[in-house]
Amino acid sequence: MPKVDIAKVPVRSGSFYPAEFQAEHKGRHKQALGDVVGLTQFGVNISRIEPGAATALRHWHEQEDEFIYMLEGELVLIENDGEIVLKPGDAAGFKAGSGIAHKLVNRGSRDAVYFEVGTRAKSERVHYPDVDLVMERDEKGRRYLHRNGKPYA
C-alpha cells in the first residue's frame, strides 16, 4: 500500500464556482489524497479553512454521499435547520439525495482542518438553494448553470 507524503500533495485553493460566487471560498485549501493513490470509487481530501472562509456554498448532492471528520480548529456547520459548531473529534455526514443543504464556515481566529470522504458518482447534480446555481458533472465535464438551465458565462 503506497504511503502518501502529504507534504508533497498539491494544494488546490478556492473554488470552481462562477466568479460571482468565489470570494467566500478563497481561504479554502484542499489536498486530494485519494487522487494521489489512484482511488476511483471515492474521494479523500484534507481541507484547511482560513478564518472568515467557507468550504462551499450551501449545497446538497443528488448522487454523492459526503462525510467529514474534524481534526483542528472549529467550523460552524450550517444546514437547513440551523447551525452547530464542530470541534476536533466531531463528525458529520450528508446522504445523497437527502435535500439537506450544508456548508462549513470558519468563524474562529485560526485555521480549521478536516478530513473529507465522498463517493464519486459517474454523473452528479448539485443544488445550491441560497443562490441561482446548479452544477452538473458527467463524462463531458463540469457545468455551472442557472436554475433555468442557462450556463454561466
C-alpha positions as CSV (number, residue, x, y, z in Angstrom):
1,M,0.0,0.0,0.0
2,P,1.6,3.3,-1.0
3,K,2.2,5.8,1.7
4,V,1.1,9.3,0.9
5,D,3.6,12.1,1.6
6,I,1.0,14.7,2.4
7,A,3.6,17.5,2.2
8,K,4.0,16.7,-1.5
9,V,0.3,16.6,-2.3
10,P,-0.7,19.6,-4.4
11,V,-2.9,22.2,-2.7
12,R,-6.0,23.4,-4.6
13,S,-7.2,26.7,-3.2
14,G,-10.5,28.5,-3.8
15,S,-13.4,27.0,-5.7
16,F,-14.5,26.2,-9.3
17,Y,-17.7,28.3,-8.9
18,P,-18.6,31.1,-11.3
19,A,-16.7,34.3,-10.4
20,E,-19.5,36.0,-8.5
21,F,-19.5,33.1,-6.0
22,Q,-15.8,32.7,-5.4
23,A,-14.9,35.4,-2.8
24,E,-16.0,33.5,0.4
25,H,-14.0,30.4,-0.7
26,K,-10.6,31.9,-1.3
27,G,-9.5,30.7,2.1
28,R,-10.3,27.1,1.3
29,H,-7.4,24.8,0.6
30,K,-7.8,21.1,-0.3
31,Q,-5.4,18.3,-0.8
32,A,-6.8,15.4,-2.8
33,L,-5.2,12.4,-1.1
34,G,-7.3,9.8,-2.9
35,D,-6.2,11.1,-6.3
36,V,-2.6,10.6,-5.3
37,V,-3.1,6.9,-4.8
38,G,-5.5,6.5,-7.8
39,L,-8.7,5.9,-5.9
40,T,-11.7,6.0,-8.3
41,Q,-14.7,4.9,-6.2
42,F,-14.5,7.6,-3.5
43,G,-12.5,10.8,-2.9
44,V,-10.5,11.6,0.2
45,N,-9.4,15.1,1.0
46,I,-7.7,17.1,3.8
47,S,-9.1,20.6,3.8
48,R,-7.9,23.7,5.6
49,I,-10.3,26.6,6.0
50,E,-8.9,30.0,7.0
51,P,-10.7,32.3,9.4
52,G,-13.7,34.0,7.6
53,A,-13.8,31.5,4.8
54,A,-16.3,28.8,3.9
55,T,-16.0,25.4,2.4
56,A,-18.6,25.9,-0.2
57,L,-21.9,27.5,-0.9
58,R,-24.7,25.7,1.0
59,H,-25.5,22.7,-1.2
60,W,-26.7,19.1,-1.5
61,H,-25.8,16.3,-3.9
62,E,-28.2,14.1,-5.8
63,Q,-25.8,11.1,-6.2
64,E,-22.8,11.5,-3.8
65,D,-22.6,10.9,-0.1
66,E,-20.2,13.1,2.0
67,F,-18.6,12.5,5.4
68,I,-16.3,14.9,7.3
69,Y,-14.2,14.4,10.5
70,M,-12.8,17.5,12.3
71,L,-9.0,17.5,13.0
72,E,-8.2,21.0,14.2
73,G,-10.0,24.3,15.0
74,E,-13.7,24.9,14.8
75,L,-16.2,25.2,11.9
76,V,-19.8,26.1,12.0
77,L,-22.0,23.6,10.1
78,I,-24.9,25.5,8.5
79,E,-27.8,23.2,7.4
80,N,-31.4,23.6,6.5
81,D,-32.5,23.5,10.2
82,G,-29.8,25.7,11.7
83,E,-26.2,25.8,12.8
84,I,-23.9,23.8,15.1
85,V,-20.2,24.1,16.0
86,L,-17.9,21.3,15.0
87,K,-14.7,20.8,17.0
88,P,-11.8,18.2,16.7
89,G,-13.2,14.7,17.0
90,D,-16.7,15.7,15.7
91,A,-18.0,14.2,12.5
92,A,-20.9,14.8,10.2
93,G,-22.4,13.1,7.1
94,F,-24.6,14.1,4.3
95,K,-26.6,11.4,2.4
96,A,-27.0,11.8,-1.3
97,G,-30.5,12.9,-2.3
98,S,-31.5,14.0,1.2
99,G,-32.1,17.6,0.2
100,I,-30.2,18.7,3.4
101,A,-28.1,21.6,2.1
102,H,-24.9,22.3,4.1
103,K,-21.7,24.2,4.3
104,L,-19.0,24.8,6.8
105,V,-17.8,28.3,7.9
106,N,-14.8,29.2,9.9
107,R,-15.9,32.0,12.3
108,G,-12.9,31.5,14.6
109,S,-9.5,33.1,14.7
110,R,-7.3,30.2,13.5
111,D,-7.4,27.8,10.6
112,A,-9.6,24.7,10.8
113,V,-8.7,21.4,9.3
114,Y,-11.0,18.5,8.5
115,F,-10.8,15.1,6.7
116,E,-13.4,14.6,4.0
117,V,-14.6,11.4,2.2
118,G,-17.2,11.3,-0.6
119,T,-18.4,8.9,-3.2
120,R,-17.6,9.5,-6.9
121,A,-20.6,9.1,-9.0
122,K,-20.2,9.0,-12.8
123,S,-22.7,11.8,-13.1
124,E,-23.8,14.3,-10.5
125,R,-26.2,17.3,-10.0
126,V,-25.6,19.6,-7.1
127,H,-28.2,22.1,-5.8
128,Y,-27.4,25.4,-4.2
129,P,-30.7,26.6,-2.6
130,D,-29.4,30.0,-1.5
131,V,-28.3,31.2,-4.9
132,D,-29.3,30.8,-8.6
133,L,-26.9,27.9,-9.2
134,V,-26.8,24.2,-10.2
135,M,-23.7,22.2,-11.0
136,E,-23.9,19.2,-13.4
137,R,-21.0,16.8,-14.0
138,D,-20.7,13.9,-16.3
139,E,-18.3,12.4,-18.9
140,K,-18.3,15.8,-20.7
141,G,-17.1,17.7,-17.6
142,R,-18.4,20.1,-15.0
143,R,-21.0,22.8,-15.9
144,Y,-22.4,25.6,-13.7
145,L,-25.9,26.6,-14.7
146,H,-28.7,28.9,-13.6
147,R,-31.7,27.1,-12.2
148,N,-33.4,27.7,-15.6
149,G,-30.6,25.7,-17.3
150,K,-28.8,28.7,-18.8
151,P,-25.0,28.3,-18.5
152,Y,-22.9,30.8,-16.5
153,A,-20.6,32.8,-18.8
